[in-house]
Amino acid sequence: MRYRSTFSAFLFLAAAASSAAAQATVRAAPSTRATAEVVFTHADSASRANSNPAKIKLDYGQPHLRGRAIHTDSLVPYDKPWRTGANDATTLDTDLDLMIGGKPVPRGKYVIETMPSRTGWKLLLIREDAPEPAPDTPYNPASYFAVIDLRGSTLSPPAESLTMALIPARGDGAPRGELRISWGTTSQSVDWVVR
């Protein structure tokens, strides 16, 4: 009987040690993947039933601060194009023709970068089928499909994770809204409207 309880205790301790070792090797990735999406449907039910909804979608890698300062050469450098996210490219996919910050953006898929600056940020759009500028290439606005000024504001409290949002507005007229990029104490935004 004593042998059985000693053996059972040994098995329990071995299982607990194995479980603890497996848990010790697991950790959260430094960034996650996120999306923001606006879906458009027809106002009347007959049209809505006979069509697929149109979408505007942002897909981006979501880095987290974890005690780091944003504006460093290795994280978000000033006066250089920034991938605006982590790991893979950030993309904007639209089923509708848009105006973003007063610039025409035809339906399609685009890679998004930003140009952070102490005097103001810019949104940089690249058609998905166009070659992206090589890393460390000097900034040349002609390399981009569109270069759009962003409005900046200060966040309090700071945002721990990079967050991109497509915020639809209410009201009559063409569908419209705001594209917002927030991280740390920085929030950058621009208006969009369906053409």
N, C-alpha and C positions, 0 to 999 in steps of 0.2 A: 504494500500500500504506500509506504514511504517512497519507494522507488518511482511509483506512478506519479505522485504529486511532485517529486523533484523533476522528473522527465517533463511533465506538463508545464511546470514553471520555466524550464529551459526552452521549450517550444514557444511559449508566450514571449519570453525575452528575445528570442531569435527573430520572431515575427515582428515585434515592436522595433527592434534595431534595423531590420530590413526596411520596414515602412518609413522610419525616420531617415534612413540613408536615401531612399527614393525621393522623399519630400525635400531633402536638403539639396538635391541636384536641380530642383525646379525653381525658376525665377521668372519674373515678368520681363518681357522684352522691353528695350528702351523706348520703343515707339509702337503705336498701334495703327490700324487703318480706319479711316472714317469717311462718311459720305454726307452730303447735303443734297436734297432733291426737292424740286417743286414740280408737281404734277398738274397738268391743265386738262380739264374735261369740258365738253360742250354743256351749255346751260340747259338746253332742253333734253329730256330723257330719250326721245327718239334718235337724235343725233348721237347722244352719248352711247346708246346701245349698239350703234352701227360703226363705231370707230374706236381706235386705240387711243389712249390718252397720250398727249405730248408731254415731254419732260425736259427740264434743265437739271443737270446733275454735276456736282463736284465730287471728285474722288481724290483723296489725299492721304499721305502718311502723316500721322499725328504724333510729333515728338512731345515730350514732357520736360519741363524745366529741371526738376529734381535738384534744386539748389544752384543751377547754373545761371550765369548772366546771358541774356539773349544776344546783345550786340558785341560779338567777338569775331575774330577772323574765321574761327572754325564753326561757329553756329549760324549767326545771321550777320554777315559782314555789311558794313555801310559801303555804298557807292560801287557795288558789284551785283550782278544778277544773282538772285537767290532762288533755289529750286522751290521754295515755299512749301516745305513739308519734309518728310523723312523718307529715305530709301527710294522708292519709285517716284516717277514724275507725278505732279499734281495735274489732273485733267478736268476740263470743262467740256461736257457733252450736251449739246442742245439740239432738240428736234425742231426748234423754231428760230426764225431770224430775229436777232436782238439788236438793240442799241445799248452799249455799255459805256457809261461815261460820255455819251454823245458820239461814240464811234460805232459804225455798223459792224456787226459780227454775224455773218451768215450761219445758218444751221450747219452743224458739223462738230468735229471733235478738235479740241485745242489743248496744248500744254500750257500751263500757267507758271510763270515765274514772277517775282517782284524785284524791284530795285529799291531797297531801303536806303534812305538818305536822312541826314539830320534836318534837312529843310523840307522834306516831303517824300512820300513813296510813290512809285509807279507800278501799275499792273502791266505785265508783259505777256502778250498772247502769241503763241506759235501754232500754226496749223499742224495737226498731228502728222500729216504726210510730208511736211517740210523738214529739212534737217535742222536740228537744234544747234545753236552756236556751241563750239567746243568749250569745255571748261577752261577758265583762265584766259579766254579771249577777251580783249578789251571791249567794253560795252559799245554797241553800235545799234542805234534805234532802227536802222534799215534792216537789221537781221530779224525783226519781229513783224508779225502780221499787224499788231496794234500795240501802241504804247499809250496807256491811259492813266491820268492823274488820279490818285486816291486822296480821300479826306482822312486826316488823322485826328485821333482823340486819345486821351489818357484814361486807362482803366484803373479803377480802385474798387475792390481789391484786384490784384493781378490774376490773370488766367494761367493756371498751372500747365494746361495743355493747349497746343495750337488748335484753334477752332475756326472753321470756315462755315459760313451760313449763307443761305439764299433766303431772304426774308421777303415774302410777298406782301404787297400793300393792298389795302382794301380801297374800294371806290370804283367809280365809273370809268369808262375809257379802256384803253389797252392795258392788259395785265402788266404790272410793273412791280419793282421791289428794290431791294438792296443786297449787294454782295458784300459780306463783312468778313474780315480776317482779324482775329484777335489772338494775342499771346503776350504773356508778361503784362506790362503796363501799357502796351501798344494796341490800339484798335485802328484798322484802316478799312475804309468802305468806299463804295461807288454805287451809283444807281444803275439799274437795268430796266429796259422796257421792251416788250414784244413789238416788233414792227409789223 
